Amino acid sequence: MRIENISEKNLKDTLEICSSDRPFATMDDPKLKKGREIKKQWLVDTLKRIGPFMKIAYLDKKPVAQVLFYPEEAMPYLHNPRKDVIYLKCIFVSSPEARGKGVGASLLNDLINECKTGLKCLDGRPCRFIVTRPFPHEGDLPLSDFYEKFGFKQGNQEMFLENKSKYVPMEVPPYHPLSEDYGKIILTYNPDCEWGYFYAMAMKEIFQGKYPIKVFNSWKKPGEYKKRGGGWMQIAVGILVNAQIPDNPFLFWIDRKAFIRKVEEALQK
């Protein structure tokens, strides 16, 4: 196995890792194609702005997994980013033949070691601590259990691993409904994941013409997110229905019909 930091040379490999046919979408879906275009441009821009923020694992010269991370200060939609704190967005092993071989563990160990010695995305400084928000995972080991094996502990709506200083919870202002959002669907997506854009556009396709819908990129229009308070971004996408946060936005991926039904019920209240 070989691990490389993301660079202009291998940037396209991350698109191979994350994009694949799924039960709810195929590679030729126009929404997914557009999501990959948006992600590719985000990768190029972010690499130029902060330096390497991803590690890619290769088996037999094939990209099979990645770990995505970046400083909280690079995330424009955060209200109170913590200095020199690394946000671990995700670890994803896409190749079936790579699973169960310690690829994810190797990626995480490599990141943890670099956080101790110094990260290029922090201008060579070690990080104070790492934070992550595990998302629902279909696999042998829940992500929260996986992270615990490396010393991560439960914090305030996140897990953390201390490095150079003690953990400090983020100050997140509470979500507050806007009068302009009642009767509408508000969707924001992170450009770092093609599936966030896919989610937003799939929702738009379903409800366009039935209810007013607003969609925006959280990195390009952070003010749109911030003015509603915090806590409603869920990994790659945020959704508000009738000015409320749905109970389980991830239901979209598991049971699309049930999720649509819940959205319609919320809009009719």
C-alpha positions as a printed Julia matrix, in Angstrom:
269×3 Matrix{Float64}:
   0.0    0.0     0.0
   1.13   3.54   -0.79
  -0.21   6.78    0.7
   0.15  10.13   -1.06
  -0.9   13.66   -0.2
  -3.26  15.19   -2.74
  -1.51  17.17   -5.48
  -2.27  18.52   -8.94
  -0.85  15.27  -10.32
  -3.17  12.86   -8.47
  -6.17  15.14   -7.91
  -8.36  13.23  -10.34
  -7.87  10.01   -8.35
 -10.13  11.22   -5.56
 -13.02  11.42   -8.03
 -12.51   7.73   -8.79
 -12.69   6.89   -5.09
 -15.9    8.7    -4.2
 -17.94   8.32   -7.39
 -19.35   4.91   -8.19
 -22.69   3.35   -9.03
 -25.0    3.22   -6.03
 -28.54   1.85   -5.54
 -29.86   5.42   -5.79
 -27.67   6.77   -8.62
 -25.34   5.75  -11.44
 -22.17   7.41  -12.64
 -23.89   8.83  -15.73
 -26.53  10.69  -13.71
 -26.31  14.38  -14.79
 -26.61  15.56  -11.18
 -23.66  13.42  -10.12
 -21.62  14.52  -13.14
 -22.19  18.16  -12.25
 -21.37  17.41   -8.61
 -18.02  15.96   -9.71
 -17.28  19.08  -11.79
 -18.02  21.31   -8.8
 -15.89  19.13   -6.53
 -12.98  19.09   -8.98
 -12.93  22.9    -9.11
 -13.15  23.04   -5.32
 -10.21  20.63   -5.05
  -8.1   22.79   -7.4
  -8.99  26.04   -5.63
  -8.5   24.66   -2.11
  -5.18  23.02   -2.96
  -3.88  26.37   -4.2
  -5.22  28.19   -1.15
  -4.14  25.97    1.77
  -1.99  23.16    0.38
  -2.56  19.39    0.81
  -5.78  18.55    2.68
  -6.33  14.95    1.64
  -4.45  11.66    1.66
  -5.03   8.97   -0.95
  -4.27   5.27   -0.47
  -3.22   3.06   -3.39
  -3.18  -0.72   -3.73
  -1.46  -2.11   -6.82
  -1.31   1.45   -8.19
  -5.09   1.8    -7.91
  -6.65   4.55   -5.74
  -8.83   2.74   -3.2
  -9.37   5.09   -0.23
  -8.96   8.61    1.04
  -9.07  10.75    4.16
 -10.35  14.33    3.76
  -9.44  16.99    6.32
  -8.84  20.72    6.55
  -8.42  23.53    9.11
 -11.66  24.85   10.55
 -10.42  28.33    9.62
 -10.68  27.29    5.96
 -14.42  26.62    6.31
 -16.11  29.95    5.46
 -19.57  29.03    6.74
 -18.46  28.35   10.34
 -19.44  31.05   12.81
 -16.54  30.53   15.24
 -13.75  28.41   13.71
 -11.08  27.32   16.16
  -7.49  28.23   15.32
  -5.19  25.37   14.29
  -7.93  22.77   14.69
  -8.25  20.11   11.99
 -11.7   18.99   10.9
 -11.6   15.35    9.77
 -14.4   15.27    7.2
 -14.36  11.59    6.28
 -12.44   8.41    5.66
 -13.77   6.4     2.77
 -12.61   3.03    1.41
 -14.32   2.52   -1.93
 -12.73  -0.65   -3.23
 -14.2   -3.94   -1.9
 -10.83  -5.68   -2.22
  -9.26  -2.99    0.0
 -11.69  -3.41    2.89
 -10.53  -5.32    5.93
  -6.87  -4.74    5.1
  -6.22  -1.82    7.42
  -6.29   0.8     4.67
  -8.52   3.18    6.61
  -6.43   2.7     9.74
  -3.24   3.45    7.8
  -4.72   6.66    6.43
  -5.85   7.82    9.85
  -2.51   6.97   11.46
  -0.7    8.89    8.74
  -2.89  11.93    9.37
  -2.49  11.73   13.16
   1.3   11.53   12.82
   1.37  14.54   10.53
  -0.85  16.48   12.93
   1.87  15.94   15.54
   4.85  16.9    13.36
   3.24  19.68   11.31
   0.72  20.06    8.49
   1.28  21.93    5.25
  -2.31  23.18    5.39
  -1.36  24.82    8.73
   1.85  26.33    7.31
   3.87  23.56    8.94
   2.37  23.88   12.42
   1.05  20.87   14.37
  -2.66  21.04   15.11
  -4.13  21.65   18.57
  -6.63  18.82   18.22
  -8.66  16.96   15.6
 -12.46  16.94   15.48
 -14.83  14.81   13.43
 -18.56  14.17   13.12
 -19.12  10.53   12.16
 -22.0   10.0     9.77
 -24.26   6.93    9.45
 -22.23   4.13    7.99
 -23.13   0.82    6.4
 -20.31  -1.51    7.31
 -18.85  -3.86    9.88
 -17.76  -1.12   12.27
 -19.57   2.2    12.93
 -17.3    5.16   12.31
 -17.63   6.33   15.91
 -16.3    2.94   17.1
 -13.53   3.09   14.51
 -12.4    6.51   15.73
 -12.53   5.41   19.36
  -9.91   2.77   18.56
  -7.5    5.65   17.83
  -8.24   7.54   21.03
 -11.03   9.84   19.87
 -13.48  10.83   22.58
 -17.0   12.24   22.57
 -17.18  16.03   22.7
 -19.96  18.52   22.12
 -21.79  17.05   19.09
 -18.44  15.86   17.72
 -15.57  13.52   18.51
 -12.09  14.81   19.25
  -8.48  13.71   19.57
  -6.24  16.03   21.56
  -2.78  16.78   20.21
  -0.95  19.95   21.32
  -3.67  21.35   23.57
  -6.86  20.49   25.41
 -10.12  20.12   23.54
 -12.3   23.23   23.42
 -15.92  22.84   22.24
 -16.96  25.03   19.34
 -19.3   27.9    20.07
 -22.19  27.28   17.67
 -25.07  29.76   17.66
 -28.44  28.02   17.77
 -30.47  27.66   14.62
 -33.13  30.34   14.37
 -35.96  30.2    11.82
 -36.29  33.05    9.33
 -39.73  34.28    8.34
 -38.66  34.13    4.68
 -38.13  30.34    4.97
 -41.66  29.34    5.99
 -43.4   27.28    3.33
 -40.09  26.66    1.54
 -37.3   24.11    1.21
 -33.81  25.52    1.81
 -30.86  23.4     0.69
 -27.15  24.06    1.05
 -24.37  21.75   -0.1
 -20.64  21.44    0.51
 -18.64  21.44   -2.76
 -16.14  18.97   -1.25
 -18.57  16.08   -1.89
 -20.37  15.36   -5.16
 -23.11  13.6    -3.23
 -24.05  16.79   -1.42
 -24.82  18.46   -4.74
 -26.62  15.32   -5.92
 -28.82  15.38   -2.8
 -29.7   19.05   -3.28
 -30.52  18.67   -6.98
 -32.51  15.47   -6.45
 -34.64  17.28   -3.89
 -35.08  20.18   -6.28
 -36.23  17.81   -9.05
 -38.76  16.17   -6.74
 -40.34  19.33   -5.36
 -39.79  21.89   -8.13
 -43.15  23.43   -9.03
 -44.81  22.16   -5.85
 -43.01  24.3    -3.28
 -40.52  27.19   -3.41
 -36.94  25.87   -3.22
 -33.66  27.68   -2.6
 -30.28  25.99   -3.18
 -26.84  27.46   -2.46
 -23.18  26.48   -2.14
 -22.14  26.93    1.52
 -18.54  27.81    0.6
 -19.52  30.43   -1.98
 -22.42  31.93   -0.03
 -21.51  31.38    3.63
 -23.62  34.36    4.68
 -26.76  32.51    3.6
 -25.89  29.73    6.03
 -24.69  31.93    8.88
 -27.75  34.18    8.98
 -29.86  31.16    9.97
 -27.64  30.21   12.87
 -25.68  26.96   13.08
 -26.15  23.26   13.54
 -28.11  22.43   10.39
 -25.26  21.37    8.1
 -25.12  17.55    8.03
 -21.7   16.5     6.66
 -22.23  17.33    2.96
 -25.64  18.98    2.83
 -28.0   21.02    4.96
 -31.76  21.1     4.61
 -34.55  23.16    6.14
 -38.21  22.34    5.55
 -40.79  24.96    6.45
 -38.06  26.71    8.49
 -37.36  23.55   10.53
 -34.51  21.02   10.58
 -35.81  17.54    9.59
 -35.44  14.83   12.22
 -33.38  12.54    9.99
 -32.0   14.08    6.77
 -30.09  10.83    6.1
 -33.41   9.04    5.52
 -33.12  10.43    1.98
 -30.45   7.82    1.24
 -32.17   4.92    2.99
 -35.87   5.29    2.17
 -36.5    8.02   -0.4
 -40.29   7.63   -0.4
 -40.52   7.87    3.38
 -38.33  10.97    3.38
 -40.42  12.68    0.69
 -43.54  11.91    2.69
 -42.05  13.5     5.82
 -41.01  16.6     3.88
 -44.48  17.03    2.43
 -46.05  16.58    5.87
 -43.77  19.26    7.3
 -44.63  21.69    4.51
 -48.33  21.25    5.05
 -48.25  22.16    8.75
